Amino acid sequence: MQAIGRQPPRAPDGAPIQQRYCRHAGRDVPAALDVFIVFSMFRLGAIPAGVHRRALDGNAADPRGLTFRDRLLAVAGAGWALAPRC
């Protein structure tokens, strides 16, 4: 994009997104939001863990199932890195 004189889009800061979401949900921003993020990462990691397990068992619907181990490790590592903030 820089070659055509434009900057690539950037993700917005998390705080305004959290405030907007909570406002629309009708609740306050939780004081311990990191707990929810780490829990969500745990849940998100369960998906590639299940796909990988089924691939190991020879029962995966996706032929790339064995590659899901890398996704699992990435999500688990990110969640583990955030866990001490909780």
N, C-alpha and C positions, 0 to 999 in steps of 0.2 A: 504494500500500500504506500510505503514511503516513496517508491519509484514514481508514483503518479501524484505525489504531493499531498498525500493524506496520511494521517496517523491512524494506526489500528485502534479499534474501540477498546476501552479499558473497562474493567468491572468497577462498578461504583463502590464507594466505601460501605462497609457492612452496617454501620450504625443507622443511617437513614432508612435502609431497607428493613432492618429489624423494627424500627419505630413505626414505619408504615404498615408492615404486616400486623403488628400487635394492635395498632389503631383499628385496622379493618376487622381484626378478630375480636375486638372489644375487650382487650386485656392489656395490662401493663407489660412492659418489657421485663422479663424475669431477671432478677439480680444475678442469678447463677446460670446465665445462658450457656456457658461452656459445658455444663453438665448435659444439657439437651443436645448440643452439637456432638459431643463424644458419644452419647447414647445413639444418636442418629447414625453416626459412623459405624458403630457396632452393628446396628441393624442393616446398614448398607453393605457391610462386609459379609453378612450372612448369605447374601445372594450369590456372589462369586464363590463363596465357600461351598454352597450347595451344588452349584454347576460343576465345580472342580471335583467334588466327591462323586457325583454321578458319572463324570468322565472317567474317573479312576475305576468305577464299578462297571464301566462299559455301557452305561444307560443314559448318556447325555443326549439331549435333543440337538445340541449345537456341536458340530464337529470340532470347533475350536475350544471345547470345554477344558482341555488340559492347560490352555494358556490363561485361564481365569485365575490360576494360582498367583500370577503376577499382580492381577488387579486386587485380589484379596490381600496380598502382602502390602500393597501400596495404601489401601484404605486402613488396614490394621496399623500400619506404621504411623500414618497421619493421626489416627485416633489416639494411639499410645503416646505420641508426642504432645498432644493436647491435654491428656488426662491429668498431668500434674497441676494444671491450672484450675482444676476443679477443687 
